[in-house]
Amino acid sequence: MMRFIKYIPLLVSLVQAKHVVQDWDITYVTTNRGLNQPPRRGVGVNNKLPIPVVRAELGDTLILNVRNSLDVPTSVHAHGILQHGTNYYDGVPMVNGCGIAPGSNFTYEIPLQQSGTYWLHGHAAEQNFDGLQTPLIITDPNDPYPVDEEYLFAVDDWWPITIKESLAILQQPGGLGTPFVYPPQTLINGVFGNLTKPVTFEPEKTYRIRLVSMMSLPLWEFAIDDHELYIVEVDGVLTKPKAVNVVRMAPAQRVSVLVRAKNTVAKNYQYHITVLDEYVPPIPGVYPAQFDGAVVYHPDAPVEIVQSIPSERFDELSIETLEYEPVLVADQSMFLNLTYGFTEEEIPFETINLIAYQDSLVPSLFSALTTGERAINPITYGPQTNTRVLKYNEVVEMLFWSPTELPHPMHLHGHVFQIIERGLVNDTTGASRQRVPDTGFSPLQRDTVHVTQGEYVIARFRANNPGVWNLHCHFSWHIGLGFNMLMVVGPRELQRTMRLPPAVIEQCRIQGIATHGNAAGHNSFNYMGAPDLPFLEAALPEAAAKLAAAGGSI
């Protein structure tokens, strides 16, 4: 095992933290992103796509000045940033605030208390699907894994139809609609995957490669021919070095690997980004698709060609965090059935425990702050939000259960969770059960776990960040169809410690949205006028069969 860790004594930093100022005018952009597709309307920044990468250092404050030039509300979520004490900047409309009104300005002031690999993306009406997304890289001058240079690969997919058009197709009666008749193309660092750029290696140097999956749907893998990859960061959390040949990425996940260059310039190599056709219908040139880039040691050296490219699942249960934290002991456990449901009219929704999320009439954080002791009652936030109220600092076990043919990359805001166990939902013998050791092991912590079809995953986290936090599938289509719920952490502590900035409240006033009371806007147990909770039935067998026969999936 190569040694990468540099042990640095605890010193008082002499580097002054700074403000990293970004001025974003969020605008519509008509573009085909350089692909062989007709142009369509996307959402960009300062009339451009892709959006430049945002870089900062640990301890900086991100000042994101936003002008909303759209004709609908917008917002920005710093994915993976825990927002300790700044839940109102988490960027989910009608949860942490009211979104940014059309024609108005708003400033996010986010203290960057974590280093690692993150991304910024729209969280209003799934605008990230339409282009509102970019990596956020936060470096640590005292990183225990020093490197000579680093490279970034941010991978996303661009569809020839908008998220609004996609959801309209998916909600056709019987679940028969399939947007795959309008197939996407893969972008790497904002350009078509076939145009991916070379990287340069110098002998015996160490390189950090940051991988960011901004995909709306598919899995993808990264590998370098004849080079071992050492995983050292997962979703912003440093890990002990783990040697692998390939890294598999699900939507919203981030991974950093270290690569030690060869000691000779005799050969050049290739890196590969492979988009998989798992759980999506095979489409030639789309699912699967392979994009190859050059790893250049010397411009005149021959290229080493390999016979096969490795492919394997990401083994989370074998990876440990760098900072030791033993397996958490759960204070409570919640069963989360990740499934779809149909209305009486056979309109499909994506659900957790057959509840399709709908916004309340008051931002849920505001309800937690203004309803006194009623804030500890989940009904305060409306049954249609599927809210769980958690005691401050309790350990919560989540059992993700995916019994259908659909997988789900599950993302929790405001926290990271330990991955404890995996297995198959239909396994009655325990043969598929994989679990971390109960002692002497520091389980991997991350904020997004991919629950594959027919699988269960057990994850645990400590509810130590007071606020109102989303738990949702990160497939853009799925959250757009209701695949979301809320975790209200420590409402009593929240009421004692948090005060909303006036600018947050002002956005609600501009849009005529109530800022006090329960889900219906009442300061009592009166819930008249709150959004209805639609009655959903489990997936209709005839609809599911028709969908499978049509080659569709949601």
N, C-alpha and C positions, 0 to 999 in steps of 0.2 A: 504494500500500500504506500503510495507516494505521500509525503508529508507536505501539507500546505499551510497548516495553522501557524500563525505568528502570534506568540503570547506577548501582549502589550501591557505594561504596568498601568495602573489606574492613575492618570494624570489630569490635572485641571487643564481643560482645553484653552489654548491661547487664541484660538480662532473665534472671531466674533460672529455669532449667528446673524444672518441677514434676511431681508425680505426678498423673496423671489416673486417679482411682479409679472403677471401675465394679463394682457388686455385682450379679451375675447369678445368680438362682435359675432354672435351666433346668427348665421345667415343661411338662407337656402342657396344651394349650389347645384346647377344643372350640369351633369357630367356623366360620362361612361367609365371614368377612372382609367382611361387608356385601354379598355377592353373591347373585344369584338361584340359589343352590345349597343343597343340604342341608348342615347343619353336619357337620364331620368333625374328627378329632383332628389337631392340629398340634403343633409344638414352638415354644414361645415363651420369654420371659424375664419372671420375676416375674408369671406367670399372665396375660401380655398379649401380643398381637400387634397392630400391628407393634412391633418393637423400636426404641427411640429411637436416633437418629443419635448416633454417638460422635465428638466433636470434640477436637482437641488441637493443640499447636504443636510445630514442629520442636525436638528436644532434650528434649521431655518423656519421661516413662516411663509407659506404659500399665500400670496395675495392674488386672487383670481377675480379680476374686474370683468364682469359680464354685462354686455348689452344684448338684449333679446330683440333681434330684428325679424323674428318669425311672426306669424299671425296666430300662434298658439303658445301656451306656456312652455318653458324649458327649465332645465336644471342640470347640475353637474354633480356626479358622485365620484369621490376619490376612493376607488375600489381597493379594499384592503387596509386603508387608513382607519384606525380604530376610533378616532374622534373622541378621545377622552375629554369630557367636559365641553365638547362642541357638537353635541348630537344634532343641533339645529343647522349645522353645515353638512349633514350627511347627504343631502340632495335628493331626497325622495318626496315628491309632491304629495301633500295630504297625509304624510307621515311625520316628517321633520319640519315642515313648513308648507307654504302654498305654491311652490314653484315661482319662477320669475315671469311676471306678466309681460305680454307682448308690448314692445315699445318702451320698456323700463330697464333700469340698471340695478345691479345687485353685486355686492362684493363678498366673496368667501375669504375668510382669514383663518387659515388652517395651520396650526402649529405642527411641524413635522417631527414627531417624537419617535419615529421608527425609520430605520434604513431598510433598503431592499427594493424589490421590483413590484411596481403597482401600475395602475392605469386610471385615467380619468375618462368618464363616459357619461353620456346623457342618461337620465333616469326618469324622464318625462315621456310618456307614450313610446318608450323603447326607441328613442331617437338615436341610440348607438347603432342600431341596425342600419340606419340611413347615413352613418358616417361620423357621428359626434363621439369620437373616441381617440385617445392617444396614450402611449405609455407615460408613466410617471416614475422616474428613476431617482432614488434618494441614496446617495453614497455616504459612507461613514469613513472619515479620515483615519480612524483607528480600527478599520475592518480587520478581523482576525485572519481573513483570507486575502493577503495582498497579492496583486497581480500586476503584470507589465502593461496589459492593455485589455480592453473588453469590446465585445460586439453585441449588438441587439438584433433579435429577430422577432418582430411583432407580426403575427399572422392573423388575417381576417378574411371574410368572404363578402363579396359584393354581388347583390342580387339585382336583376333588371327590373324588379318591382319593389315598391316601398313596403314598410312594415304595415301600413294601413291597408294596402291592397292584399298583402299576405294574409292578414287576419280575416279579412272579408271572405277570402277563398276558404280558409280553414273552418269558418263557421257556417258553411253551407249545411243544410239539414242532412242528418245521417252521417256526418263526418266524412263525406265523400270528396271534399275539396282537397287538392294537393298542389301546393305552389311549386313542386318540383318540375312541372311543365315549363317553368321559367328558371332554368338552372343557373346557379351562381358561378363565379370564378374566384380563385384564390389570390389574395394580395399579400405580398411580403414586404414589410416596411413601406406600405402604401402604394406599391407598384405591382403589376402583374407578375405572378410567381416565376414565369419563364425568364423574366428580366432580372432575377435576383443577382446581387452584386458579389464579386469575389471577396474573400478575406485573405489577409496576408499574415503568415506565421514566420517568426524568426527562430532559429534553432535554440532550444532549451528555455525559451521563455514560457511564462504561464499566462493563459488567457481566460478571462471570465466571459461566458456566453450567456446572455440573458434571453430567456424565451418568454414571450407574452402571447397568450391565446385570447385574441379579441374576436374569435369566431362567434357567429350566431348559432351554429349547429354542429359541424362535424368535429371528429377527433383528428389530430395530426401528430406526426412523430418527427424527431430530429436525430440525426446521426452523422458522424464524420468517419469516413473510411479509415480503418487501421489506426484509430485514435480512441483511447478510453476517455469516457466522460465521468467526472466526479461531481455528483450532486452535492451542493453546499447551501442551497437556499430553496425553500418551497413556500410560495405565497408570502414572502417577506420574512419568514422565520429561518434563521440559520440552522443548519443540520451538521451532524458529523459527516465527513466525506463518505459518499457511497458510490462505488465504481459500477458503471453501467455501460452498455454499448449503444443504447437508444433511450430517448425520453419520449413518453407519450403524454400528450397534452389534451385536456378537455376544455371547453369554453370557460373563460374567466380565470384559468389557472396560470400561475407563473412559476418558473423554475430557473435557477442559475446553476450552471455547471462550470467546473474548471477543466481546462485542457492543457496538458504539458506538451509543448512542441517537440518534434523529433530533434535529434542532435546533428542532422545533416540536411543539406538542401538538394539531395540527389533526386528527390521525387516531389511531385505535387499530388494533391488528393482532391477529393470531392466531399462536400457536405450535402445532405439530402433532407428535404422537407417533404414528407409524404402525407397526403390527405387520405384518410381511410374511408372505406365504404361500409363500415360497421353501422348498423341501424338506419342507414339511409339507402334509398334505392340506387343501384349501380347506374351511373350515367357516364358514358365514355368521355374521358378527359376531365371529368369533374370528381366523381367518386368511383374508384380511387384516382388520384393524380400524384405525380412525382415531379418535384422541382429540384434540380441539381445546381449547385454553385461550386466555384473553384476555391480550394485552399492552396494558396500560392506560397511556396518556399523560394522558388527561383523562376523567373519568367521563361527560361529556356529548358527547365526540367520536364521530363515526361510525366504524364498523369497516370497514377496507379489506378487501374480499373479492377473493381471487385466483382465477384460473381453474384453476390446476393447482399441485400441490405437488411440488417436486423430489424425485427419487429416484436414487441412484447408489451404486456401490460405494465403499468407503473406500480411497482410493489411498495405501497405506502407502509405496510406493516413491518418492513425490514429496515426502515429509516428512523434514526433517532435525532432528536433536537440536539444542538450543540450545548445549550444550557440545560442542565439536567432538571427535569420535572417528572416525578414518578406518575404512574397511572392514577388518575383521579378516581376517587370513590364517590359514586353518585348519591345525591340526596333525593333525587326524583328522576323518573324515566318517563319519556313521552313517546308514544307510538305514532309514527307519521307515515300514513299510507299514501304513496305517491301514485296517483291514478287519475283517470279522466272520468267524467260523468256527462250525462246527457239530460237536457230538459225534456219535457213532454213533447216538444216539437222536434226532438232529436238534434238540437243544437249542441255541439260539443264544447266542453270547458275542461281546462286542466285544473286539478285540485290537489289539496292536501286533506286527507280524510273526508273527501267528497264535499269540501267547501271551496268554492271559487271566490277568491278575494275580490272585494269591492271597496273603494274608498269611502270613508265616513264624510260627514258634512263639516267636521272640524278636524284639523290636523291632529293625529293621535298623540303627538308629543304635547300639544297644547291641552288636550284632554287630561293627560297625566299630570300636568302642572296646575290645572285649575279646578279639579273636582274633589280635592281634599281626600278623605278616606275612601270615597267611591273609586278612586284611582286604582285600588287593589282588586277591584271586581272586573273580570274580563269583559263583562257585558257593557261596561262603560264605553268601550271602544267599538261596540257593535258586533253582533255575531258574525257578520259578513267579513270581518277582518281576521277571524280565526285566531284571536289574540290569546297568548299565554302570559300570565303575570308571574314573574320570578322574584324570589327574595334575593336581596343583595348578597352576593358572595356564595350563594348555594351552587352546588355542582349539579348540572343538568345532563342527563343522558338522552340522546336522540337516537331512536331506532328508525332509520330510513328504510322503508319497505317498498320495493318497486316490483309489483306483481305482473305488470303488463309487458308488452313488447317494446316499451319505450324506456330509455335511460334518462337520468336527470343529473346535471351538475349542480349540486345544492350549495348555495352561497349564504353565509350568515354575516350580516353587518355587525360591526362593533366588537367582534370577538374572533379568536381563533379556537379551534377545537382539536382535541386529540382523536386520532383514528385508532379505534380499539379492536374492532372485529369486522370480518366480512364472511359472507356465505350465500348460499342459494335459498330462495324463499320456499322452494318445493322440496328441500332436502329434509327427509324425516330421519335420517341416520346420523347426521352430523359430519358426514364424510367431507363436505365442502367447507366446513368451518375453519377459519383461520383467525388467530387471535394473538395479540402481543403478549409477552410474558407479564405476569402480574407484579413481579418485583425485579429490581435491578435493571430496568429498561425505561427509557425516556421517550414515549411515543411521539411520532411526528405530529406537529400541529400545523393546521392550515385553515384557510377560510372558505375553500371551495372543494367539495369532494364529489367525484363522479360515481353515481350509483348506477351501475349498468342494469340492463333489463333482466328481470328475474332474480335480482340480487337484493340482499339487505346489507346495510352498513350500520355499525354502532359507533357513535362519536360522542365525546363528552367535553363540556366546557364549563369554566367557572364564570358565573354571571357577576362579574366585578366591574362592569361599566354601565352605570345608571343611564337609562335612556330608552327610546323606543326604536327597535331594530328589526329590519326585514330579514326574513328567511325565505328564500325563493329559488326556483330553478332558473339557471342562467341561459337557457335557450330563450332567445328573444320571443319566439312564438308562444312559448309556454307561459311566461310571465304575462304576456299580453292577453292570454286566455284565462288568467286568474290564479296562476300557480304561485301563491305568495301567502305568507302569514306574518304576524307580528309577535315579537318578544318584548314585553315591557319589563325592564330590569329595574328593581329597586325604586318604585314610584315615590315612596316616602323620602328616601335619600335624594331623589331627583328634585322634589319640591323644596328641600332644604338648601340645595346647593346651586341650582341652575336658575339663571335669569336670562330671558330671551333678549337678544339685541333688538333695538327699535326697528332696524332695517328689515329684520325677519318678519315682524308683525306688520310693518307697512306694506309688504307684498300682499298680505292677505287683505288689508284694507282696500288696496287698489282693485282687487278682484272681487270684492264684496263677499269674502269668505269669513264666517264666524271664527273667533279666536278663543272662545270660552265654552266650557261645558262638555257634555258627553257627545256620542256619535251623532246625535240629532241636534246638537247645539243647545241643550237644556241643562240647567244647573240643578237637576233633581233626578228622580228615577223615571222621568217622563222620556220615552224614546219614540214618541209619535213623530213621524216624518223621517226617521232614519232609513237608510237604504235597506231594501228587502233582501233576505237571504234566499236565493232561488233554490227550489227543490230539484236535486239532481239524482238520477238513477245511475247505477253502475253501467258501464259501457254495454250498449245493446249488442247482443251476439250477432244479429244480422248486419248491423252497421259495421262492426269490427271486421266481419268476414268480407264485406264489400270493399272496405278500405284496404285490407291486405291484398285482395285480388287486383285492385287498381294500382298496386305498388306504392301506395301512399302511406304516410306516417306523420303524426304530429307529436 
